[in-house]
């Protein structure tokens, strides 16, 4: 009989008295450092560079931070040959957990402990850090209370699922997966910075991307049918 694969939970603090994304005041250490600083310090540390370690570091923000990293690759306007589907699949798995109200990340042990690799830690994540620092210059808490409502966690999960699925269904080598992925990134940053403006930007980018994918997809189907 095949044994069930062990899994690992990324611990997060209990927020029974607060919102699903945490509503307590940040500690002094977090107040003195920005998100990009914490991410860069983690990248330069000697600890494991895994999704599990990333989730443990950012605790209640772990869903948003992990999805930010996963969807940044599909957001790049570069041909990837379908490699990004793996990242989109993991994003859907994480978003589904948000949809059911889970507050800690569940990942198969193999995924949680697998090293991100030299490409991610040497190129992709430093690139993410540079872009995040640009966003930090202009972002600030806007309607922050919205992000602490319990019902927002499944709403965010539904949004991430829709955008990840849309990116995955984009025609290969079309570059149409970029806009839904960028929308997911903006939503993830909105959660991290508690900024409703970023949330609105993510909604616009994601919706535009979905419309383009549906339109182009319908046109391709029409062309193929005419050729048969």
Legacy VTK file of the C-alpha trace (Angstrom):
# vtk DataFile Version 3.0
C-alpha trace
ASCII
DATASET POLYDATA
POINTS 228 float
0.000 0.000 0.000
1.290 3.417 -0.933
2.017 5.537 2.083
0.556 9.006 2.319
3.175 11.662 1.771
4.050 13.553 4.932
3.366 17.222 4.955
4.644 20.211 6.727
2.725 23.091 8.213
4.299 26.492 8.338
3.568 27.807 11.777
1.728 31.080 12.146
0.558 32.889 15.243
-3.027 32.424 16.390
-5.220 35.425 15.677
-8.493 34.359 17.301
-9.077 37.878 18.548
-8.107 39.574 15.320
-8.518 39.408 11.589
-7.290 36.582 9.389
-4.276 38.525 8.251
-3.286 39.739 11.691
-4.300 43.002 13.294
-1.903 43.371 16.185
0.684 46.135 16.194
3.986 45.077 14.625
6.980 44.533 16.856
9.783 47.046 17.103
11.950 45.013 14.797
9.281 44.993 12.098
8.645 48.699 12.520
12.301 49.540 11.863
12.644 47.352 8.770
10.698 47.312 5.538
9.356 44.206 3.866
12.095 44.332 1.247
14.742 44.598 3.988
13.407 41.491 5.714
13.281 39.622 2.413
16.841 40.616 1.542
18.107 39.644 4.996
16.449 36.224 4.623
18.049 35.815 1.201
21.523 36.626 2.557
21.189 34.480 5.671
22.609 30.993 6.018
19.188 29.434 6.574
17.401 27.192 4.084
15.961 28.927 1.022
12.681 27.050 0.794
8.988 27.903 0.604
8.611 26.499 4.105
11.305 28.780 5.523
9.807 31.749 3.694
6.406 31.062 5.240
7.849 30.743 8.727
9.578 34.109 8.407
6.550 36.134 7.389
4.006 34.254 9.511
0.496 35.637 8.926
1.603 37.260 5.672
3.038 33.970 4.430
0.279 33.306 1.891
0.732 36.702 0.216
4.542 36.588 0.281
4.725 33.059 -1.124
2.212 33.802 -3.885
4.141 36.992 -4.692
7.261 34.909 -5.320
5.438 32.225 -7.271
3.558 34.557 -9.629
6.495 36.859 -10.369
7.919 34.387 -12.887
4.700 34.139 -14.981
4.502 37.949 -14.853
7.745 38.322 -16.778
7.085 38.871 -20.501
9.390 36.015 -21.441
8.694 32.611 -23.042
8.992 29.928 -20.376
7.831 26.848 -22.252
5.209 25.913 -19.686
7.553 25.911 -16.686
5.416 28.568 -15.016
2.483 26.153 -14.818
4.175 24.564 -11.804
4.185 27.918 -9.988
0.562 28.551 -10.966
-0.441 25.124 -9.677
1.174 25.772 -6.286
-0.519 29.182 -6.202
-3.911 27.534 -6.728
-3.151 25.080 -3.906
-2.273 27.901 -1.512
-5.227 30.051 -2.602
-7.602 27.134 -2.058
-6.424 27.005 1.552
-7.214 30.709 1.893
-10.625 30.059 0.352
-11.527 27.598 3.105
-10.239 29.965 5.790
-6.965 28.266 6.635
-4.446 30.547 8.364
-1.314 28.440 8.016
0.277 27.211 4.819
0.050 23.512 4.083
2.506 22.089 1.598
3.693 18.541 0.937
6.948 18.077 2.764
8.759 17.612 -0.530
7.636 21.056 -1.710
8.084 22.825 1.617
11.680 21.665 2.073
12.828 21.814 -1.522
15.499 24.456 -2.134
14.371 27.227 -4.467
17.508 26.915 -6.556
20.195 29.272 -7.795
17.998 30.873 -10.447
15.354 31.898 -7.909
17.733 32.996 -5.138
20.382 34.511 -7.407
18.242 36.269 -10.019
14.481 36.115 -9.504
14.203 37.074 -5.814
16.775 39.921 -6.029
14.764 41.220 -8.994
11.600 40.992 -6.886
13.300 42.895 -4.048
14.281 45.745 -6.371
10.715 46.092 -7.654
9.219 45.829 -4.172
11.439 48.695 -3.012
10.019 50.849 -5.782
6.490 50.058 -4.626
7.421 50.769 -0.997
8.280 54.364 -1.901
4.681 55.130 -2.795
2.628 52.543 -0.931
1.161 53.209 2.503
-1.695 51.734 4.547
-4.993 52.700 2.914
-8.230 51.293 4.315
-6.056 48.922 6.340
-9.040 47.735 8.396
-10.404 46.018 5.284
-7.476 43.610 5.267
-8.243 42.494 8.835
-11.800 41.365 8.134
-12.199 37.611 8.458
-14.279 37.340 5.299
-11.505 38.890 3.205
-9.262 35.817 3.489
-11.492 33.585 1.320
-12.147 36.525 -1.021
-8.411 36.889 -1.593
-8.177 33.139 -2.092
-10.856 33.260 -4.792
-9.086 36.146 -6.538
-5.742 34.323 -6.544
-7.339 31.128 -7.898
-9.031 33.022 -10.733
-5.849 34.853 -11.711
-3.586 31.791 -11.477
-6.004 29.676 -13.531
-6.317 32.458 -16.115
-2.538 32.698 -16.400
-2.306 28.935 -16.776
-4.945 28.866 -19.538
-3.274 31.593 -21.592
-2.198 30.364 -25.056
1.430 29.138 -24.967
4.113 31.695 -25.902
1.444 34.398 -26.260
2.573 36.462 -23.274
-1.062 36.795 -22.212
-0.303 35.227 -18.831
1.592 38.393 -17.886
-1.403 40.566 -16.964
-3.190 38.023 -14.701
0.134 37.274 -13.004
0.800 40.996 -12.520
-2.679 41.308 -11.048
-1.901 38.532 -8.556
1.362 40.276 -7.637
-0.432 43.570 -7.007
-3.042 41.833 -4.816
-0.288 40.081 -2.853
1.495 43.399 -2.307
-1.804 44.973 -1.278
-2.130 42.352 1.466
1.468 42.834 2.589
1.263 46.646 2.676
-2.462 46.810 3.537
-3.008 49.204 0.667
-6.418 49.230 -1.041
-4.969 51.207 -3.968
-2.709 48.284 -4.845
-5.717 46.002 -4.510
-7.616 48.114 -7.055
-4.630 48.068 -9.418
-4.421 44.298 -9.118
-8.126 43.965 -9.839
-7.851 46.104 -12.979
-4.753 44.287 -14.258
-6.198 40.866 -13.545
-9.594 41.617 -15.070
-7.998 43.067 -18.196
-5.807 39.995 -18.533
-8.739 37.604 -18.163
-10.747 39.506 -20.787
-7.832 39.393 -23.227
-7.293 35.667 -22.687
-10.982 34.894 -23.216
-11.134 37.115 -26.313
-7.997 35.718 -27.928
-8.929 32.184 -26.949
-12.355 32.530 -28.537
-10.760 33.937 -31.695
-8.323 31.018 -31.899
-11.132 28.501 -31.470
-13.081 30.233 -34.255
-10.056 30.103 -36.578
-9.408 26.423 -35.844
-13.031 25.525 -36.472
-12.955 27.322 -39.800
-9.931 25.291 -40.828
-11.525 21.940 -40.023
LINES 1 229
228 0 1 2 3 4 5 6 7 8 9 10 11 12 13 14 15 16 17 18 19 20 21 22 23 24 25 26 27 28 29 30 31 32 33 34 35 36 37 38 39 40 41 42 43 44 45 46 47 48 49 50 51 52 53 54 55 56 57 58 59 60 61 62 63 64 65 66 67 68 69 70 71 72 73 74 75 76 77 78 79 80 81 82 83 84 85 86 87 88 89 90 91 92 93 94 95 96 97 98 99 100 101 102 103 104 105 106 107 108 109 110 111 112 113 114 115 116 117 118 119 120 121 122 123 124 125 126 127 128 129 130 131 132 133 134 135 136 137 138 139 140 141 142 143 144 145 146 147 148 149 150 151 152 153 154 155 156 157 158 159 160 161 162 163 164 165 166 167 168 169 170 171 172 173 174 175 176 177 178 179 180 181 182 183 184 185 186 187 188 189 190 191 192 193 194 195 196 197 198 199 200 201 202 203 204 205 206 207 208 209 210 211 212 213 214 215 216 217 218 219 220 221 222 223 224 225 226 227
